[in-house]
Amino acid sequence: MNFRSFIASAALCCALPAAALTTRPDRDDAEYLELASRYPSAIRLAGSAGEGVLVNPRWVLTAAHRARPLAEARRPEVSAIFIHPEWKGGADNDVALVLLKEEMRGVEPTPVYRADDEAGRTAIVAGHGGGRKRAAINTVERVTPLALAMRIKPLDDASDLQGALTPAETGAPLFFEIDGRILVAGIAQATAEGWETYSRASAFVGWIESTMLEVARKEAEELLGSK
């Protein structure tokens, strides 16, 4: 089974129970659907009903609390799962990487944002609740060493396409668009009491890159050893 089947099976098992991203009542749903089409790297994970984002042809970045049940499910499309070693079950370090057995072809991966100037930036979040991918726009209002947060504002203060993730959509990516480039700025941890919190992608660049490089090194050594 290839990675496209991995996504398709997720749609079959998760579409009905998952609530859709909450949108403005005075905006057409088609606008949210159209915006989401610009972010093909945002995908839904099988088994866990959570979300993730393709950051490399074989690597999906997601939340640790979503990766754990995916690991327990032992999906045949997944080669390995790497949960951040300092994650203790709470919000801190709630990130994980999923290594696919095959490259995901036809979808351009999105690189991770590296700068530390996230506060005040316009951000886009994409999720698959309700069986269809929607995207919404908001603004980063709080930044801590490990997290970003966005407030769900009243309509008179909200962006034109503001939306809010549901709890079923944690693991979803937060995107920035800067100088024509799309970048992954965060991974959804939780949504509660009018706020959404995200693991701050720039804080985990080192762990992400070192994990992928170490796997690439081991695979290269195994390939050479088999010759």
C-alpha positions in Angstrom: 0.0 0.0 0.0 1.5 3.4 -1.0 1.2 6.7 0.8 -1.8 7.8 -1.3 -3.6 4.8 0.1 -2.4 5.9 3.6 -4.2 9.2 3.1 -7.3 7.6 1.5 -7.7 5.0 4.3 -7.5 7.9 6.8 -10.4 9.6 5.0 -12.5 6.4 5.2 -11.9 5.8 8.9 -12.0 9.4 10.1 -14.3 11.5 8.0 -17.6 10.9 9.7 -16.7 11.4 13.4 -14.4 14.3 12.9 -16.0 17.7 13.3 -15.0 20.3 10.7 -12.9 23.4 11.2 -15.1 26.1 12.6 -15.6 28.9 10.1 -17.2 32.3 10.0 -21.0 32.1 9.5 -20.9 35.1 7.2 -18.4 33.5 4.7 -19.0 30.9 2.1 -17.5 27.5 2.9 -16.2 27.4 -0.6 -13.7 30.1 0.3 -12.2 28.0 3.0 -12.0 25.0 0.7 -10.3 27.0 -2.0 -7.7 28.4 0.4 -6.9 24.9 1.6 -6.1 23.8 -1.9 -3.0 26.0 -1.8 -1.5 23.7 1.0 -1.3 20.2 -0.4 1.4 19.2 2.1 -1.1 19.3 4.9 -2.4 15.8 5.2 -4.5 13.6 7.5 -2.9 10.7 9.3 -4.5 7.2 9.4 -5.4 5.5 12.6 -5.0 8.4 14.9 -7.5 10.7 13.1 -5.0 13.5 13.5 -3.2 15.7 11.1 0.3 16.3 9.8 2.4 18.0 7.2 4.9 16.6 4.6 8.3 18.3 5.2 10.3 15.9 3.1 9.2 13.4 0.5 9.4 10.6 3.1 8.8 12.6 6.3 5.6 13.8 8.0 5.8 16.3 10.9 3.0 15.9 13.4 2.2 16.1 17.1 3.6 13.5 19.5 0.2 12.8 21.0 -1.0 11.9 17.4 2.1 9.8 16.5 1.8 7.5 19.5 -1.5 5.8 18.5 -0.2 5.7 14.9 2.8 3.8 16.1 0.6 1.4 18.1 -1.5 0.8 14.9 1.7 -0.4 13.0 0.6 0.9 9.7 2.3 -0.9 6.8 3.1 2.4 5.0 5.1 3.6 8.0 8.8 2.7 8.3 9.4 4.3 11.7 8.1 7.0 14.1 10.3 9.3 16.1 8.7 11.1 19.1 10.6 14.0 20.6 12.7 12.5 23.4 11.7 15.2 25.9 7.9 14.9 25.4 6.4 13.7 28.6 2.7 13.6 27.6 1.9 17.3 27.9 2.2 20.3 25.7 5.9 20.8 25.9 7.9 19.2 23.0 4.6 17.8 21.5 6.2 17.0 18.1 7.0 13.8 16.2 8.3 12.7 12.8 6.7 9.9 10.8 9.1 8.1 8.3 7.3 6.7 5.3 8.5 3.5 3.5 8.0 5.3 0.2 8.4 8.8 -1.0 5.1 10.8 -1.4 5.1 11.7 -5.1 3.1 14.5 -6.6 3.0 16.6 -3.4 5.7 19.2 -2.8 7.0 19.1 0.8 7.0 22.3 2.8 10.1 23.4 4.6 10.2 24.4 8.3 10.3 28.0 9.4 13.7 28.8 11.0 13.4 32.4 12.2 12.4 33.6 15.6 10.1 36.5 14.6 6.7 34.7 14.6 4.9 37.2 16.8 2.3 39.3 14.9 2.6 37.3 11.7 -0.4 36.2 9.6 -0.8 32.5 9.7 -2.8 29.9 7.9 -3.9 26.6 9.4 -5.3 23.6 7.5 -7.3 20.7 8.8 -9.5 17.8 7.4 -12.3 17.7 9.9 -15.6 16.7 8.4 -13.9 14.8 5.6 -12.7 17.8 3.5 -9.7 20.0 3.9 -10.3 23.6 4.9 -7.9 26.4 5.7 -8.3 29.5 7.8 -6.4 32.7 8.6 -5.4 34.2 11.9 -2.6 36.0 13.6 0.1 34.8 16.0 -0.4 36.7 19.3 1.7 34.8 21.8 5.2 33.3 21.5 7.0 31.3 24.1 10.3 29.4 23.7 8.4 26.2 22.6 5.0 27.4 21.5 2.9 29.8 19.5 -0.7 30.8 20.2 -3.6 32.4 18.3 -6.8 33.9 19.7 -10.1 33.2 18.1 -11.5 36.7 17.8 -15.0 38.1 17.7 -16.3 38.8 14.1 -15.7 42.5 14.2 -12.0 41.9 15.0 -11.4 38.7 13.0 -9.6 38.2 9.7 -11.8 37.8 6.6 -11.3 34.0 6.7 -10.8 33.3 10.4 -11.4 29.8 11.5 -10.8 27.5 14.5 -9.5 24.0 14.6 -11.5 21.3 16.4 -9.8 19.0 18.9 -10.0 16.2 16.3 -7.6 18.3 14.1 -4.6 18.6 16.4 -1.3 17.8 14.7 -2.4 20.2 11.9 0.3 22.5 10.4 0.4 26.3 10.9 1.8 28.0 7.7 3.5 31.3 7.0 3.7 32.8 3.5 6.8 34.9 3.2 8.1 36.4 0.0 6.1 33.8 -2.0 7.4 30.9 0.0 5.1 28.7 2.2 6.7 27.5 5.4 5.6 25.3 8.4 5.6 27.5 11.5 3.8 25.3 13.9 2.0 22.0 14.8 -1.3 22.2 16.6 -1.2 21.0 20.2 -4.7 22.0 21.5 -7.6 24.3 21.1 -9.5 25.5 24.1 -11.2 28.6 25.7 -10.8 30.7 22.5 -7.1 29.9 22.0 -5.2 27.6 19.7 -1.7 26.5 20.7 1.0 25.2 18.5 4.4 23.6 18.9 6.8 26.3 17.6 8.5 24.7 14.6 11.5 27.0 14.7 12.3 25.6 18.1 12.6 22.1 16.8 14.5 22.6 13.6 17.6 21.1 15.1 15.9 17.9 16.3 14.0 17.6 13.0 17.1 17.9 10.8 19.3 15.7 13.0 16.7 13.0 13.1 16.3 12.9 9.3 20.1 13.1 8.7 20.7 10.2 11.1 18.2 8.0 9.4 19.6 8.9 6.0 23.1 8.0 7.2 22.0 4.6 8.6 20.1 3.8 5.4 23.2 4.7 3.3 25.4 2.5 5.5 22.9 -0.4 5.1 22.8 0.1 1.4 26.6 0.0 1.1 26.8 -3.0 3.4 24.4 -5.0 1.2 26.6 -4.5 -1.9 
